Structure formats: C-alpha cells, structure tokens
Amino acid sequence: MPKYKPEIIYQDDELLVVNKPTGLLTLPDRFKPDEKPNLKTQLDQAFGKVWTVHRLDRETSGLLVFALNEESHRSLSSQFQERTVEKTYLAILDGCPSEDQGTIDRPLGPNPAKPGQMMVVRKGKPSVTHFKVIEAFRQFALVSFQIETGRTHQIRVHAASIGHPLAVDAFYGRRENLYLSEIKRRGFQLGKTQEERPLLSRIALHSSQLSFTHPTTQELLTLEAPLPKDLRAVLNQLRKWGKTP
C-alpha cells in the first residue's frame, strides 16, 4: 500500500485533525482493504491507534477529525451526531445560484434506480444546507456550504437540486473532467499533435473549516485547511479567463 505522510493540522493527547488529500479513502475498502490506500490504516501505523469520528468521500479533500482514545471518541462522535459541529466546505459549482446566499432544506434518500446514489425524496431524511456565493464567474462560482446534517453526498445532491451541481461530478453533475478550453473558450488553441489534459478530474469539493468543542478542555476549536493545489489552479484560470464580460 502506498505511504502517505499525513498533513497534521492539529494534534494533542486527545485528538488529531488531518488535511486529507483527494483520492485517499477515509477507511479501508470493504472489498479490497489491502489494495486501496486509506487514511485510517496509515494513521494507525503512525500513532498506534486512532478512532474514526467522521469521514469524507474519497475525492473530497480537507479536514478530518480522529480521536486518540475511547473517551474522546465518544465526546467527538456525540458532537457530530447532535449537529453541534460547524462544518464549512468550499465548492466550485457549474453556474452560479441566482441568490447570493440561501438555505436548501430538502430531504434526501437513496435513489432506487442507481445503487450508491442519493436523491431528493419527499419522505427522505431531513437535510439542511446553507450556501453563500464567494466569487462568481461567467460559467462557474466558488461557493461556501455549511451543513446542519451530514447525509451521504449531501452537498453534491443539494447543489444539483438547485440546478448548479459541482463543476466536476460524474455522479450528480454534467462532467467528469473540467478543461481549460471550457473556461478560456474562444481564445483557447492546441497544436495539431497536442491533446488537452483535464484541469480538474475529481469532484470540486473541499472541507475547509471545522469548529467543535475540545473533549477535555471544553475549548472551542476552529481549524482550517487551505484549498489544495488543484482547486487553486482552477480558480486561477477562472479569475484570468472566466470573468463575466
């Protein structure tokens, strides 16, 4: 299994907060636990044992909390279950919401026609997502999301439900890759023998901030993880070529 040197955002005797890179599973794969690298196994090897508090999708980057003992695990898990943890994500959306900020309050449940996919369903589990447009471009937008609930794929489904899925999201959106030609448009040119490479090939979502109560000191911790290089590269191109005329 490939080794990953975790980027530690915060560490003490009770807990560990890590900035997970895209492409890395949070937990071992159920079917191929020894073949696909995951953060939990690698942290176990580095710290003896860690307890999983919550998780992120494989392609989502950003902040993850792990407990370093059972008591802290109970406390932290309880905060996530009781929705007292403030979770903020940054996403690049396909298009821009008509309102600068708002709340998406739509219940979610499994899509019976597509295993593993979620959808808005009338009798699904209550799901609430708040959003705020940070930066708008001609065809895309940088948006922050705060989620009150932690349903599977919540931000991805809610964003798609208002007509603006993540800029890259093959499961819920319009594309599995984002190319510079889609941003630069008329001014983009390639040589005859050149093949355009994707600017982004993973879901455009990053867990950027977490606020929670420390399990022993009761201090409010607010931790941040900067946008990773791939998402910064997309924003750089959008700021250069993607502004509204």
Stockholm file with secondary structure:
# STOCKHOLM 1.0

chainA/1-245         MPKYKPEIIYQDDELLVVNKPTGLLTLPDRFKPDEKPNLKTQLDQAFGKVWTVHRLDRETSGLLVFALNEESHRSLSSQFQERTVEKTYLAILDGCPSEDQGTIDRPLGPNPAKPGQMMVVRKGKPSVTHFKVIEAFRQFALVSFQIETGRTHQIRVHAASIGHPLAVDAFYGRRENLYLSEIKRRGFQLGKTQEERPLLSRIALHSSQLSFTHPTTQELLTLEAPLPKDLRAVLNQLRKWGKTP
#=GR chainA/1-245 SS CCCCCCEEEEECSSEEEEEECTTCBSSCCSSCTTTSCBHHHHHHHHHSCCEECCCCCTTCEEEEEEESSHHHHHHHHHHHHTTCSEEEEEEEEESCCSSSEEEEECCEEECTTSTTCEEECTTSBCCEEEEEEEEECSSEEEEEEEESSCCTTHHHHHHHHTTCCBSSCTTTSSCSCBCHHHHHGGGCCCCTTCCCCCSBCSCCEEEEEEEEECTTTCCEEEEECCCCHHHHHHHHHHHHHCSCC
#=GC SS_cons         CCCCCCEEEEECSSEEEEEECTTCBSSCCSSCTTTSCBHHHHHHHHHSCCEECCCCCTTCEEEEEEESSHHHHHHHHHHHHTTCSEEEEEEEEESCCSSSEEEEECCEEECTTSTTCEEECTTSBCCEEEEEEEEECSSEEEEEEEESSCCTTHHHHHHHHTTCCBSSCTTTSSCSCBCHHHHHGGGCCCCTTCCCCCSBCSCCEEEEEEEEECTTTCCEEEEECCCCHHHHHHHHHHHHHCSCC
//
